[in-house]
Amino acid sequence: VSGIFVFPIVFICFSYGYSMIYYILIMVIFMQLYLGQFLQLQCRFYCISITH
């Protein structure tokens, strides 16, 4: 779902001629969100393994 929101932002940035700094900034934010979800999943699996 999050990937669907990222592509329009990238397209808007390139269409309006922004520099690569904005593109890199968006990618960093996207990676932080992705890693955050991944860490939450890891914690859930860890908690499940402890309880079971």
C-alpha positions in Angstrom: 0.0 0.0 0.0 2.8 2.4 0.9 4.5 1.9 -2.4 1.4 3.2 -4.2 1.7 6.5 -2.4 5.5 6.8 -3.1 5.3 6.6 -6.9 3.1 9.7 -7.4 5.3 11.8 -5.1 8.4 10.7 -7.1 6.6 11.5 -10.4 5.5 14.9 -9.1 9.1 15.8 -7.9 10.6 14.9 -11.3 7.8 16.5 -13.3 8.3 19.8 -11.5 12.1 19.6 -11.9 13.2 19.3 -8.3 16.8 18.3 -7.6 17.9 14.7 -6.6 18.0 15.8 -2.9 14.2 15.6 -2.7 14.2 12.2 -4.4 16.8 10.9 -2.0 14.9 12.4 1.0 11.7 10.6 -0.1 13.6 7.3 -0.5 15.1 7.7 3.0 11.6 8.3 4.4 10.3 5.4 2.5 13.1 3.1 3.7 12.5 4.2 7.3 8.8 3.3 7.0 9.6 0.0 5.4 12.3 -0.9 8.0 9.9 0.2 10.7 7.2 -2.2 9.5 9.8 -5.0 9.1 11.0 -4.5 12.7 7.4 -4.6 13.9 6.9 -7.9 12.1 10.2 -9.2 13.6 9.0 -8.2 17.1 5.6 -9.9 16.6 7.3 -13.2 15.5 9.6 -12.9 18.5 6.7 -12.3 20.9 4.8 -15.2 19.3 7.8 -17.5 19.7 8.1 -16.5 23.4 4.4 -17.0 24.2 4.3 -20.4 22.4 
